[in-house]
Amino acid sequence: MEIIENGYIFSDDVQKIDAISVHHYLSTQSYWAEGIPLETVQKSIDNSLCFGIYKETNQIGFARWITDKATFAYLADVYVLEEHRGLGLSKKLMSLMLFHPALQGLRRYMLATQDAHGLYAQFGFKPLEHPDRLMAVVVPKAYQQ
């Protein structure tokens, strides 16, 4: 699946993903994966349904679904490089990802965000009705050990 719009390429072609660029952003600029090893990023790409945004051949955005492609999908590692923000690229990427053929008919799509609630609300995401039903094991600073 590939869309070209205003000089940007949106694609689910895993062969186009520049794992080194994704790693650089996640390990140095994200609040959720600071210090993540390149090997971990590569493994996450290999085991997820991934999407990239490209300007020419440069990776300027990324997101991935952790999914069984039958019942559940969790959106992770979403970013657009700062110099390309404000152009509607995140909205276009979300549209492409939510309507992807491999993700139709699922009963739950989830994500966690610190600061992008407004973006995701436009696509039907809302706070959990029963957050007390969810539990997690959280390993703080998992990549700085």
C-alpha positions in Angstrom: 0.0 0.0 0.0 1.5 3.3 -1.0 0.2 6.9 -1.4 2.1 9.8 -2.8 0.9 13.2 -1.8 2.5 16.7 -1.9 6.0 15.1 -2.4 5.6 12.7 0.5 5.4 8.9 0.2 3.3 7.0 2.7 4.0 3.3 2.6 3.6 0.0 4.4 6.6 -1.5 2.5 8.9 -2.8 5.2 11.8 -2.8 2.7 11.7 1.0 2.6 12.1 1.5 6.3 15.4 2.9 7.4 15.9 1.2 10.8 18.9 3.4 11.6 16.8 6.6 11.2 13.9 5.1 13.2 16.4 4.1 15.9 18.0 7.5 16.0 14.6 9.2 16.5 13.3 6.7 19.1 16.6 6.5 21.1 17.4 10.2 21.1 14.2 12.2 20.6 11.3 10.2 21.9 10.1 10.3 25.5 9.0 6.6 25.4 12.0 4.8 24.1 15.0 6.8 25.1 18.2 4.7 24.8 16.5 1.8 23.0 19.1 -0.4 21.3 19.2 -0.7 17.5 18.7 -4.4 17.7 15.5 -3.9 19.7 14.2 -1.4 17.1 15.0 -3.9 14.3 13.2 -6.7 16.1 10.2 -4.5 16.7 10.1 -3.6 13.0 10.4 -7.3 12.0 7.5 -8.3 14.2 5.0 -5.4 13.5 2.9 -4.0 10.7 5.0 -0.9 10.0 4.4 2.3 8.1 6.8 5.0 7.0 6.6 8.5 5.6 9.3 9.5 3.2 10.5 12.7 1.5 12.3 11.4 -1.5 14.2 8.5 0.0 14.6 10.0 3.5 12.5 8.5 6.4 10.7 11.4 8.0 8.0 9.6 9.9 7.2 6.1 11.2 4.5 4.2 13.1 3.8 0.5 13.7 0.9 -1.7 14.8 1.6 -4.6 17.2 -1.2 -6.9 16.1 -2.5 -10.4 15.6 -4.4 -9.0 12.6 -7.6 -10.8 13.8 -8.7 -9.2 17.1 -6.3 -6.5 18.5 -3.9 -3.9 17.5 -1.7 -1.5 19.6 -0.3 1.6 17.9 3.3 2.3 18.8 6.4 4.4 18.0 4.5 7.1 16.0 6.6 10.1 15.0 7.1 12.8 12.3 10.3 14.7 12.3 9.9 18.2 13.8 10.7 20.0 10.5 7.9 18.2 8.7 5.2 18.7 11.4 2.2 20.9 10.9 1.6 19.7 7.3 -1.1 17.1 8.1 1.3 14.2 7.7 0.2 12.5 10.9 -3.4 12.6 9.9 -2.7 11.2 6.5 -0.6 8.4 8.1 -3.4 7.6 10.6 -5.9 7.4 7.8 -3.7 5.0 5.9 -3.0 2.8 8.9 -6.6 2.6 10.2 -8.0 1.6 6.9 -5.2 -0.9 6.1 -6.8 -4.2 4.8 -4.9 -6.2 7.5 -6.5 -4.3 10.3 -10.2 -4.5 9.4 -12.7 -6.2 11.7 -10.6 -6.0 14.8 -12.5 -5.6 18.1 -10.0 -3.3 19.7 -7.4 -0.7 18.7 -5.3 0.8 21.5 -2.5 3.3 22.0 -0.9 5.3 24.7 0.1 9.0 24.3 1.4 11.7 26.5 0.6 14.7 24.2 -1.3 13.7 21.0 -4.8 13.1 22.4 -6.3 15.6 19.9 -4.9 13.8 16.9 -6.1 10.4 17.9 -9.5 11.6 19.0 -10.1 12.6 15.4 -9.9 8.9 14.5 -12.2 7.6 17.2 -9.8 7.0 20.0 -11.1 8.0 23.4 -10.2 7.4 27.1 -10.9 3.9 28.3 -14.4 3.4 29.9 -13.0 1.0 32.4 -9.3 1.8 32.9 -9.4 -0.3 36.2 -9.7 -3.4 34.0 -6.3 -2.9 32.5 -3.0 -3.9 34.1 0.6 -3.6 33.1 4.1 -4.5 34.1 6.2 -1.4 33.5 10.0 -1.4 33.5 11.1 2.2 34.0 14.1 3.2 32.0 14.3 -0.2 30.5 16.9 0.8 27.9 19.3 2.6 30.3 20.3 -0.5 32.3 
